[in-house]
Structures are given as structure tokens and as C-alpha cells.
Amino acid sequence: MRTTTLTRATAKGLAMTYLSLIVLIPLAALLTNAFNQGLGSFWNAVTQQESVDALRLTLLCAFVASSINAVAGLATAWVLVRDRFPGQALLNAIIDLPFALPTVVAGVTFYTLYGPLSPFHVNITGTWIGITVAIMFVTLPFTVRSVQPVLESLTFSAEAAAATLGASPARVFRTITLPALMPSILTGTGLAFARAIGEYGSVVFISNNLPYRSEVASSYIYSLTTSDQNNSAASAAVALLVLALILLIVFNVTAQRLARRRT
């Protein structure tokens, strides 16, 4: 009993130490830099026109990318779980490629494919479309990997019963399968959205970083640090952090309520 208590205390101590070193101390340093000149300085930095435009563009692209990936991720997970076809294992491995691939490599690839020298004669650099495409690439695995295990755990009994009673496949999916998957879809979408608003490597080339036009929040923060405006950079970073935290809470709370309603 004493050994178990000691083991638990050691595990908690290690967890808190690791969490403090990796998360809490850096966050405290960020907040200190953001507010060390007062709340007025923080507010002025966040509400500058360039900052507002960068945040607006970031949220727009993140919303579009995560919404599309919610549908595409569900379809991909469905194919991986419910179908069998040659190359399925390869496709399943490719889904995780954005996790393993440095995002700047993805940025260079998209710039090569859809930049001024595009082999397809499609130039989307400096546009919100190009930024959204790059974000879609790096955030697709979140929805797929959130939905896939839930879909694998579902039994076919309710779907089979509904089909036996004459329900069409579309109605079975809409009334039985989709409600069961919705909490995991929301969780994956929330993670993708939070990841998207902080993306830098994959969009730094294709966005062209034009202030007031195609500059995302992460690029704006980087430009502030390179010009020694560390307080303004910290303020913009805190605003981005707060947005990501609020969105994650909203998505998680909604997903939990839907899950409780199902049970």
C-alpha cells in the first residue's frame, strides 16, 4: 500500500514538473512580456489594423479548412474502416504524413505546385485560397484519427435493424451513424481549428506575407520579433492563444454534451 502511494506521488510530481517546464513556465513568460507595459499597451498591440487583419484572415482560413476537413476526414475514415481495397494500408499510412513531414517542406511543395512557376499554371500564392489549401494539408489527420477509432467501435446492429425496417442508406447514416460520430467529429475539428490558427511553416511561402492582404497571425508575430517588437509580438501571441483555448473549450464541451445525450 505504501509503495503504491509512493508511486502515485512520484508520478504526480514528475507530471507536474514536466508540465511546468514545458507549458506553465513558458506561458507565464509570454504573459509577462505581453502585459509588462500595462493593459493599454497590450490592447493597442492587439487592435492595430495589421494585427486585426492578420487575425481575421487566420480565422477565416482556419474555419474554411477545418470545415472542409470535417467532411473529408469523415469520408476518409469511413473508407478506411468500412471498405477493403488494394493500397488501403498505404493510404492509412499516408494520412499521418503531415504529422511526420516538416511543415516547411509542405509549404515549399505547395509553392512549387501552385506558385508563379506552377506546372499546372495555377497560381494561388498571396490569396486566402492558397493559405487554406496549405492548412487543409496539415490538419486533415486530426479529423480522420478522431473519427476512425469511434467508427471501428460501432456495431452494425442498429444500422442493420433500420435497414431491415426499410430505411434508406442515407437515412440510416443521418439518423443513426452520424449522431454517434458527431462528438468525435467535433473533437477532431476543434483540434484542427486550433492547430490551423497557429500554422506557420506550410503557409509562409504560399501566403507571400503581404501585410493587410495575405499575412496570417503567425507570420505577423514573427515579423514583430524580427523587428525587436517583442512586447507587441507577445501580445498578438496571447490573443492567438486565447482564441485557440476558447475554441477548444467550445468544441470539447459541445462534443461532451452530445456524447452524454447519446448515452
Residue pairs with C-beta under 8 A, 6 or more apart in sequence:
27 241
30 234
30 237
30 238
30 241
31 234
31 238
33 230
33 231
33 234
34 42
34 231
34 234
34 235
34 237
34 238
35 41
35 42
36 231
37 231
41 231
41 235
42 235
42 238
45 51
45 231
45 232
45 235
45 236
46 235
46 236
46 239
48 232
49 212
50 211
50 212
50 215
50 220
51 217
51 220
51 232
51 236
51 239
53 211
53 212
53 213
53 215
54 211
54 215
54 216
54 217
54 219
54 220
54 236
55 217
55 236
55 239
55 240
55 243
57 128
57 131
57 214
57 215
57 216
57 217
58 196
58 197
58 216
58 217
58 218
58 240
59 197
59 243
60 128
61 128
61 131
61 132
61 135
61 196
61 216
62 135
62 193
62 196
62 197
63 193
64 128
64 132
65 132
65 135
65 136
65 139
65 192
65 196
66 139
66 189
66 192
66 193
66 196
67 189
68 132
68 136
69 136
69 139
69 140
69 142
69 143
69 189
69 192
70 143
70 185
70 188
70 189
70 192
72 136
72 140
72 143
73 140
73 142
73 143
73 144
73 146
73 147
73 185
73 188
73 192
74 143
74 147
74 181
74 185
76 95
76 140
76 144
77 143
77 144
77 147
77 148
77 151
78 151
79 91
80 88
80 91
80 92
80 95
80 144
80 148
81 148
81 151
81 152
82 151
95 140
95 141
95 144
95 145
96 141
96 145
98 106
98 137
98 138
98 139
98 140
98 141
99 141
102 201
103 138
103 199
103 200
103 201
103 202
104 201
104 202
104 204
106 134
106 137
106 138
106 201
106 202
107 134
107 201
107 202
107 203
107 204
107 205
107 206
108 205
110 130
110 133
110 134
110 137
110 202
110 205
110 206
111 125
111 205
111 206
112 118
113 119
113 120
113 122
114 120
114 122
114 123
114 124
114 125
114 130
114 133
114 206
115 123
115 125
115 205
115 206
116 123
116 125
124 130
124 133
124 206
125 205
125 206
125 207
125 208
126 206
126 207
126 208
126 210
126 213
126 214
127 214
128 214
130 203
130 206
130 207
131 203
131 206
131 207
131 214
131 216
133 206
134 199
134 202
134 203
134 206
134 207
135 196
135 199
135 202
135 203
137 202
138 195
138 196
138 199
138 202
139 192
139 193
139 195
139 196
139 199
140 192
142 188
142 189
142 191
142 192
142 195
143 185
143 188
143 189
143 192
144 188
145 188
146 184
146 185
146 187
146 188
146 191
147 181
147 184
147 185
147 188
149 184
150 180
150 181
150 183
150 184
151 181
154 177
154 180
154 181
158 176
159 172
159 176
159 177
162 171
162 172
162 175
162 176
163 169
163 172
167 175
179 258
179 262
180 262
182 255
182 258
183 255
183 256
183 258
183 259
183 262
184 255
186 251
186 254
186 255
186 258
187 251
187 252
187 255
189 251
190 247
190 248
190 250
190 251
190 252
190 255
191 248
191 251
193 244
193 247
193 251
194 244
194 247
194 248
197 217
197 240
197 243
197 244
197 247
198 217
198 218
198 240
198 244
199 216
199 218
200 216
200 218
200 219
200 222
203 216
203 218
203 219
204 219
207 214
207 215
207 216
207 219
208 214
209 215
209 219
209 223
211 220
215 223
217 236
217 240
218 240
220 236
221 233
221 236
221 237
221 240
222 233
224 230
224 232
224 233
224 236
225 233
